[in-house]
Amino acid sequence: MTPSAAGVGVQDPGAMSGRRVLVTGGSRGVGRAIVHRLVEAGADVLATGRDAPLLAELAEELGGGPGSIGVVAADITEDRAPAVLSGAVARRWGALDALVSNAGVMLARAERFEDEPDGTLEETVAVNLVAPHRLVVALLPALRAGAEPRIVHVSSGAGTREGMAEPGIGSYRVSKYALNGLVLMQAAQLRGEVAVNALDPGWVRTGLGGDQAPGTVAESAAGAMALLGLPATVTGRIFKDGEEISF
Ligand SMILES: NC(=O)c1ccc[n+]([C@@H]2O[C@H](COP(=O)([O-])OP(=O)(O)OC[C@H]3O[C@@H](n4cnc5c(N)ncnc54)[C@H](OP(=O)(O)O)[C@@H]3O)[C@@H](O)[C@H]2O)c1
């Protein structure tokens, strides 16, 4: 039977209480909605992004609980970012139960890849692929010390095999296709230690998704919560709207 993320999430509503979770890209959009849901569910969350004022506002919004919130401003493409974030995790908890690796960019929307500005692929891959890889390497000791640890990489249907045949956003598609490969590789090599899955949050209204998107960040956050509530034995899969889809 295909595991249903939604089903498991409904069965165990208290699963997030006290969980120690790092969320990248927590300042805005999908990540900010995930941080809200986690703190509302009683989790202890560290949220990161570059925009320090937005992060401070988030900490203010959620300061009353029921869970707790800390924020760290960092550009995840900087050399020192993995050490800064793993250091913040070490100081706050000494262990990590879940990483939601959500920060991402779509830098060009040209129909054809040759019309994207020079450097688009390099910059996109730096945020969407290289930074998550470096962050996971730095966080592995903390994750291995965590309780039923798991990683959720926020990917995209644009980077599935089916999505690769669609027009436009070439560099973004390639970065997410590679990220999906990273998920499969990490899941295989960390099997039995850390569960690693991907989330397609759907096309939702954010800075990245634009005004015309049909979905909301609240719907994406519900999908993330369902995925985080799955048994730790579920690994190497991609989910959308609480259901498994094909890479
Ligand atoms: N919206 C959609 O329709 C859609 C569809 C499929 C997948 N996704 C994926 O969902 C994730 C979230 O996207 P979104 O729609 O919420 O986008 P968004 O509103 O533009 O938010 C992107 C987040 O990533 C952070 N970020 C970007 N570059 C960063 C960097 N160099 N260092 C640190 N943080 C950085 C931003 O924080 P700062 O600005 O504070 O740095 C922000 O919190 C992305 O991985 C995206 O690819 C979105």
The ligand as a Gaussian input file, in Angstrom:
#p B3LYP/6-31G(d) Opt

LIG

0 1
 N        5.783000      28.654000      -4.411000
 C        5.657000      27.606000      -5.228000
 O        4.752000      27.554000      -6.058000
 C        6.610000      26.436000      -5.100000
 C        6.362000      25.314000      -5.896000
 C        7.202000      24.210000      -5.802000
 C        8.270000      24.252000      -4.926000
 N        8.518000      25.363000      -4.171000
 C        9.676000      25.350000      -3.265000
 O        9.266000      25.721000      -1.968000
 C       10.381000      26.324000      -1.277000
 C        9.937000      27.637000      -0.668000
 O        9.569000      28.497000      -1.727000
 P        8.565000      29.741000      -1.531000
 O        7.566000      29.665000      -2.591000
 O        8.139000      29.822000      -0.116000
 O        9.581000      30.933000      -1.900000
 P        9.793000      32.372000      -1.255000
 O        8.529000      32.926000      -0.725000
 O       10.556000      33.132000      -2.281000
 O       10.733000      32.047000       0.003000
 C       12.017000      31.526000      -0.207000
 C       12.705000      31.361000       1.135000
 O       14.048000      30.899000       0.894000
 C       14.950000      31.755000       1.587000
 N       16.207000      31.885000       0.856000
 C       16.370000      32.092000      -0.477000
 N       17.674000      32.211000      -0.767000
 C       18.351000      32.076000       0.404000
 C       19.723000      32.116000       0.769000
 N       20.700000      32.332000      -0.134000
 N       20.046000      31.933000       2.063000
 C       19.095000      31.730000       2.998000
 N       17.784000      31.681000       2.716000
 C       17.412000      31.859000       1.443000
 C       14.220000      33.091000       1.708000
 O       14.659000      33.775000       2.841000
 P       15.366000      35.241000       2.802000
 O       14.783000      36.026000       1.703000
 O       15.119000      35.767000       4.188000
 O       16.790000      34.897000       2.591000
 C       12.776000      32.652000       1.921000
 O       12.525000      32.398000       3.274000
 C       11.499000      26.477000      -2.316000
 O       12.438000      25.440000      -2.178000
 C       10.748000      26.353000      -3.640000
 O       11.577000      25.895000      -4.683000
 C        7.699000      26.457000      -4.232000

